[in-house]
Amino acid sequence: MNNFAVIIGMIVSVWIANSYVLKNLMTIGVLSKVHAMTDEKNKKKVSYEITDGMYRFWYRLSRWREQQ
């Protein structure tokens, strides 16, 4: 039972850290939330896109270099 509590605690802490980072990146305009057009009522189906052109360029470049 103790291991289970540790694992759940780790998952929750990662989720909180990720939500904090995502919120800050949206605040400064690097990311934006994209909701599905076909399922507007379901707020849980959300994806994020890079809106800042410089970050989008570097992200694509780094992904391209990983594949080389």
N, C-alpha and C positions, 0 to 999 in steps of 0.2 A: 504494500500500500504506500509506503514511503517513496519508492521509486516512481510510482504513478503520480504522486503529488509533485515531485521534482520535475517530471516531464511536463505536466500541465502548467506548472509555474514557468518553465522555460518557454513553452508555446505562447502563453499569455504575455510574457515580457517581450518576446520577439514581435508579437502582434502590436503591442503598444508602441514599441520603438519604430516599427514600420509605419504606423499611422501617424506618428509624430513627424517622421521624415517626409512622408508624402504630403502632409498638410503644409509643412514649411516650403517644400518645393513648389506646391501650388500657389502659395502666398507670393513667392518671388517671381512666378511666371514661367518656371521651367517645365512644369507638368500641368496637364489639365485632365479633368475627368470626362470620360466619354460614356454616355449611356446608350444602350441598344435602342435603335429606332423601333424595332419590332416588339420590344418588351419594355415599354416605358413605365409600366406600373411596378415592375420588380426593381427595387432600388439596390438589390444586392448584386445584380449583374452589371458590374462597372469595370471598365478598363481605363488605363491611363495612357496618354500619348505625350511625347516630348514636343512641346510647342516652341521652345527656343531653338532657332536655327543652328546656332553654334553648337549646342549640346547634341542636337540631332546629327550633325555632321560628324562630330567626334565619336559618337556612339556607333554610327554606321561604319566609320573607318576602323574602329577597334574590332568590331565584329568581322569585318572583311579580313583584317590581319590575322585574326584567330583561325580563320578557315584556310589561310595560305600555308 
